[in-house]
Amino acid sequence: MARRVGRLLSSVWMLGLAFGALTIGWASRVYFQSDELAPFVIEKLPLPHEDLWLAALKVHVVAASFALPACLLLSLKRMLRFPRVHRWLGRGTGVVILAALVPSGLYLSLFAKGGAPSTIGFALSGLIVALAMVQGVRRARAKDYVGHRRCMLHVLAQLSVAVTSRTLLTQLDAVGIDPDAAYLFALWAPVLASFGFVEVYVSRRSHRRNSHAPKVSAPRPAPLLTPLADGPQGFGKIA
């Protein structure tokens, strides 16, 4: 029963992330309309390098719109039935994350609302993604698939912050929490909670797997040999 409930909650969570990713991607199309500036862009002005910031924003939006759905797809167990598709989609996702998503996100974090605490929060999430992705690739090449899955779950968890943070911020705004405090909490809470959840989840699964593993009986000790009482060979009689 508990396993069924867990699977149901996992499915609901995955569908929620997929819906959130599509919603954010659709709402972000305004960044590519040349005839108007989005309110998010206007509140950032003036910027020291406006064209560079806008280019980084567009790269980040496109990369995120691909990376989160791709990671959701790669996390499905059914994808393991198609190892070649899984391998090449994983490689493409890794390139997008390391070459586009993380660098653009780190640059945008320098201008984040809320000052240094927000910059550190966004940068921490981006660095977790980058390190987990690099380690995940190394684990996959070493055929350590348990370690590979753990790293990829960290990548997925941090990418999901884009959805959970916006959802939490909307809820905090609805109950009248101070906007500045709500913004910082809606950023840091999902980042730290996502990291902790993966660590606890993986540890529990490893413990459960080990507890259900067949017990290996200890080898029986070898029989002792004693010297012959009057034989010339030394050790030849079993005690």
VENHU-V609457 format. One record per pair of residues at least 4 apart in sequence whose C-alpha atoms are under 6 Angstrom apart, sorted by the first residue. I is the first residue (numbers start at 1). J is the second residue. D is the distance in Angstrom with one decimal. If there is no record, write none. Layout:
i:I j:J d:D
i:I j:J d:D
This chain:
i:17 j:21 d:6.0
i:20 j:163 d:5.6
i:25 j:65 d:5.7
i:56 j:104 d:5.1
i:60 j:64 d:5.9
i:60 j:101 d:5.2
i:60 j:104 d:5.6
i:63 j:67 d:5.9
i:63 j:101 d:5.3
i:64 j:68 d:6.0
i:67 j:93 d:5.9
i:71 j:156 d:6.0
i:83 j:87 d:5.9
i:85 j:89 d:5.9
i:86 j:90 d:5.9
i:95 j:99 d:5.6
i:96 j:100 d:5.3
i:97 j:101 d:4.6
i:97 j:102 d:5.9
i:98 j:102 d:5.7
i:100 j:104 d:6.0
i:101 j:105 d:6.0
i:102 j:126 d:5.6
i:106 j:123 d:5.7
i:109 j:119 d:4.8
i:109 j:122 d:5.8
i:110 j:119 d:5.7
i:112 j:119 d:5.8
i:114 j:118 d:5.4
i:119 j:123 d:6.0
i:120 j:124 d:5.9
i:128 j:132 d:5.9
i:129 j:133 d:6.0
i:129 j:155 d:4.9
i:132 j:136 d:5.8
i:132 j:151 d:4.9
i:136 j:148 d:4.6
i:136 j:151 d:5.0
i:139 j:144 d:5.0
i:139 j:147 d:6.0
i:139 j:148 d:5.0
i:140 j:144 d:5.7
i:140 j:145 d:5.9
i:140 j:148 d:5.5
i:153 j:157 d:5.9
i:157 j:194 d:5.3
i:161 j:165 d:5.4
i:161 j:190 d:5.7
i:165 j:186 d:5.0
i:165 j:187 d:5.7
i:168 j:186 d:5.7
i:169 j:186 d:5.4
i:172 j:177 d:5.5
i:173 j:177 d:5.7
i:178 j:182 d:5.9
i:179 j:183 d:6.0
i:182 j:186 d:5.9
i:185 j:189 d:5.6
i:189 j:193 d:5.8
i:190 j:194 d:5.7
i:193 j:197 d:5.9
i:197 j:201 d:5.9
i:198 j:202 d:5.9
i:225 j:238 d:5.0
i:225 j:239 d:5.9
i:226 j:235 d:5.9
i:226 j:237 d:5.9
i:226 j:239 d:5.9
i:227 j:234 d:5.2
i:227 j:235 d:4.5
i:228 j:234 d:5.9
i:228 j:237 d:5.9
